[in-house]
Amino acid sequence: MLYGNVGANRPLDFTVIGPAVNEVARIEALCGTLDRDVLVSAEFAEALGEDRRLRSLGHHPLRGVPRATRDFRAGDRRLGHDLH
């Protein structure tokens, strides 16, 4: 991941680029398709350890990402109602 100011003298945009950023952006876009507020990748879910609130939504192909990702959601409903 690289970050910094991009552009000509004005306006400069602070941005991040790289494969990890691309994958996160694609997972975020998948939220709308799957009607979820938040999705996490298998790698993120694994880093959390055993969390019974996470449910697998299966594998999903992501544009520009060389492999399908296994995505997870929190709980049985949309996130805002699950983590009380």
N, C-alpha and C positions, 0 to 999 in steps of 0.2 A: 504494500500500500504506500502510495506517495501522497503528500499533501502540501498545499501551499497556495500562493496567489497565482492565478492564471489570467492572462489577458494583456492588452496593451496598457499604456499608462492609465487610462480611465475608460471604463470602469474596470477595476480588478475584482475578480471573484476568488474567494477562498474555496477550494474544492479538494476532494480526495479522489484518487483514481487507482485502479488495479483490479486484479481478478477477484479478490475478496469483496471489494466494494460492489463490483458487478453482480456477484452472487447475492449479496444482501439486497440490492435493489430489485433483483428478479424475485426473490422470496417475498419482499414487501408487496410487489405488484400481484403476486399470487393470492394475497389476502383478499382482494376484491373478488377474484374468481371463486375462492372457497368460502366466501362470506365469513371471514374471521378478522378480528381486530389485530391479532398478533399471531405470527407463526415463528417457529424457531427451527433451525437446521438440526440434523442428527448430531453434528459435532457439538453444537451448543447444548443440546439435551444431554449428551454424554458427559459434558463438563459439569453439568448440574448434579450428576449422579442419579440415583433412583428417586424419581419424583412422581408419585402416583397421580399427580394432577395433569401430567403430560400424556397426550394420546396421539398415536401415530395417525397421520392422514395418508400414508403411503408414499410412493415415489412419484416425483413430478419432474418432467423435463423442463429445463429453464433455458431460454434463448441466450446463446453466447456462453453457456456453461457446458463443458465437455461431458459431464455425466449427470444423470438424473439425481435429484436430491431427495432424501427422505425427510419429510417435513412433519412437525409436530404442532399441536395446538394445546392450549391449557384447558383442562376440565371437559365437561360434557356440553357446555354452552359457550357462548361468546365470553371472552376473557373477563370483562368487567363484572360478570355475575359469578365467577368461579373462585376467586382467590380471597374469599372472606374468612 
